Amino acid sequence: MMAAVLIAAIAVASLGFLIPSLPLVALTLWMFRLRRPLPLAVGTLVIAGGLWFLFHHVLLIRLPTLLNSGAL
């Protein structure tokens, strides 16, 4: 779990917030023994999307978006 958090934290700089947070939330729910596919997928989308909504719209803290790394 610690390795997944570290990888997600590093990936946020280049992939934005939402893309690295989806597998991290899914892994966390799986570790909490939520193993059925539909609740796992819905929970992942609701929690990761809800965190983005909370920070972006409620707290007005802009999270990193997808960067193009100077490709364009």
C-alpha positions as protocol buffer text, in pm:
chain_id: "A"
residue {
  index: 1
  type: MET
  ca { x: 0 y: 0 z: 0 }
}
residue {
  index: 2
  type: MET
  ca { x: 283 y: 239 z: 82 }
}
residue {
  index: 3
  type: ALA
  ca { x: 441 y: 174 z: -258 }
}
residue {
  index: 4
  type: ALA
  ca { x: 109 y: 243 z: -431 }
}
residue {
  index: 5
  type: VAL
  ca { x: 72 y: 574 z: -246 }
}
residue {
  index: 6
  type: LEU
  ca { x: 427 y: 671 z: -341 }
}
residue {
  index: 7
  type: ILE
  ca { x: 370 y: 584 z: -706 }
}
residue {
  index: 8
  type: ALA
  ca { x: 40 y: 774 z: -711 }
}
residue {
  index: 9
  type: ALA
  ca { x: 200 y: 1078 z: -547 }
}
residue {
  index: 10
  type: ILE
  ca { x: 476 y: 1085 z: -807 }
}
residue {
  index: 11
  type: ALA
  ca { x: 230 y: 1026 z: -1091 }
}
residue {
  index: 12
  type: VAL
  ca { x: 11 y: 1321 z: -988 }
}
residue {
  index: 13
  type: ALA
  ca { x: 275 y: 1560 z: -1121 }
}
residue {
  index: 14
  type: SER
  ca { x: 252 y: 1421 z: -1474 }
}
residue {
  index: 15
  type: LEU
  ca { x: -94 y: 1261 z: -1493 }
}
residue {
  index: 16
  type: GLY
  ca { x: -303 y: 1498 z: -1284 }
}
residue {
  index: 17
  type: PHE
  ca { x: -510 y: 1401 z: -980 }
}
residue {
  index: 18
  type: LEU
  ca { x: -789 y: 1181 z: -1110 }
}
residue {
  index: 19
  type: ILE
  ca { x: -596 y: 922 z: -1314 }
}
residue {
  index: 20
  type: PRO
  ca { x: -353 y: 814 z: -1035 }
}
residue {
  index: 21
  type: SER
  ca { x: -623 y: 833 z: -768 }
}
residue {
  index: 22
  type: LEU
  ca { x: -853 y: 581 z: -938 }
}
residue {
  index: 23
  type: PRO
  ca { x: -625 y: 277 z: -901 }
}
residue {
  index: 24
  type: LEU
  ca { x: -519 y: 390 z: -555 }
}
residue {
  index: 25
  type: VAL
  ca { x: -879 y: 413 z: -433 }
}
residue {
  index: 26
  type: ALA
  ca { x: -960 y: 78 z: -598 }
}
residue {
  index: 27
  type: LEU
  ca { x: -663 y: -85 z: -424 }
}
residue {
  index: 28
  type: THR
  ca { x: -767 y: 65 z: -92 }
}
residue {
  index: 29
  type: LEU
  ca { x: -1125 y: -61 z: -125 }
}
residue {
  index: 30
  type: TRP
  ca { x: -996 y: -403 z: -229 }
}
residue {
  index: 31
  type: MET
  ca { x: -774 y: -413 z: 80 }
}
residue {
  index: 32
  type: PHE
  ca { x: -1081 y: -331 z: 291 }
}
residue {
  index: 33
  type: ARG
  ca { x: -1233 y: -652 z: 147 }
}
residue {
  index: 34
  type: LEU
  ca { x: -1471 y: -491 z: -100 }
}
residue {
  index: 35
  type: ARG
  ca { x: -1417 y: -757 z: -368 }
}
residue {
  index: 36
  type: ARG
  ca { x: -1738 y: -754 z: -575 }
}
residue {
  index: 37
  type: PRO
  ca { x: -1674 y: -581 z: -911 }
}
residue {
  index: 38
  type: LEU
  ca { x: -1974 y: -347 z: -930 }
}
residue {
  index: 39
  type: PRO
  ca { x: -1948 y: -198 z: -579 }
}
residue {
  index: 40
  type: LEU
  ca { x: -1571 y: -174 z: -623 }
}
residue {
  index: 41
  type: ALA
  ca { x: -1605 y: 19 z: -951 }
}
residue {
  index: 42
  type: VAL
  ca { x: -1886 y: 244 z: -825 }
}
residue {
  index: 43
  type: GLY
  ca { x: -1707 y: 311 z: -497 }
}
residue {
  index: 44
  type: THR
  ca { x: -1386 y: 393 z: -678 }
}
residue {
  index: 45
  type: LEU
  ca { x: -1556 y: 644 z: -907 }
}
residue {
  index: 46
  type: VAL
  ca { x: -1763 y: 800 z: -628 }
}
residue {
  index: 47
  type: ILE
  ca { x: -1472 y: 839 z: -385 }
}
residue {
  index: 48
  type: ALA
  ca { x: -1211 y: 961 z: -635 }
}
residue {
  index: 49
  type: GLY
  ca { x: -1461 y: 1185 z: -815 }
}
residue {
  index: 50
  type: GLY
  ca { x: -1599 y: 1307 z: -485 }
}
residue {
  index: 51
  type: LEU
  ca { x: -1254 y: 1403 z: -360 }
}
residue {
  index: 52
  type: TRP
  ca { x: -1187 y: 1593 z: -682 }
}
residue {
  index: 53
  type: PHE
  ca { x: -1526 y: 1770 z: -653 }
}
residue {
  index: 54
  type: LEU
  ca { x: -1463 y: 1854 z: -287 }
}
residue {
  index: 55
  type: PHE
  ca { x: -1123 y: 2009 z: -350 }
}
residue {
  index: 56
  type: HIS
  ca { x: -1207 y: 2175 z: -682 }
}
residue {
  index: 57
  type: HIS
  ca { x: -1556 y: 2317 z: -619 }
}
residue {
  index: 58
  type: VAL
  ca { x: -1611 y: 2329 z: -243 }
}
residue {
  index: 59
  type: LEU
  ca { x: -1268 y: 2412 z: -100 }
}
residue {
  index: 60
  type: LEU
  ca { x: -1156 y: 2594 z: -419 }
}
residue {
  index: 61
  type: ILE
  ca { x: -818 y: 2420 z: -414 }
}
residue {
  index: 62
  type: ARG
  ca { x: -712 y: 2353 z: -771 }
}
residue {
  index: 63
  type: LEU
  ca { x: -567 y: 2006 z: -811 }
}
residue {
  index: 64
  type: PRO
  ca { x: -313 y: 1926 z: -1083 }
}
residue {
  index: 65
  type: THR
  ca { x: -471 y: 1854 z: -1419 }
}
residue {
  index: 66
  type: LEU
  ca { x: -340 y: 1636 z: -1696 }
}
residue {
  index: 67
  type: LEU
  ca { x: -19 y: 1790 z: -1824 }
}
residue {
  index: 68
  type: ASN
  ca { x: 115 y: 1737 z: -2173 }
}
residue {
  index: 69
  type: SER
  ca { x: 481 y: 1744 z: -2061 }
}
residue {
  index: 70
  type: GLY
  ca { x: 569 y: 1998 z: -2328 }
}
residue {
  index: 71
  type: ALA
  ca { x: 458 y: 1771 z: -2613 }
}
residue {
  index: 72
  type: LEU
  ca { x: 227 y: 2035 z: -2761 }
}
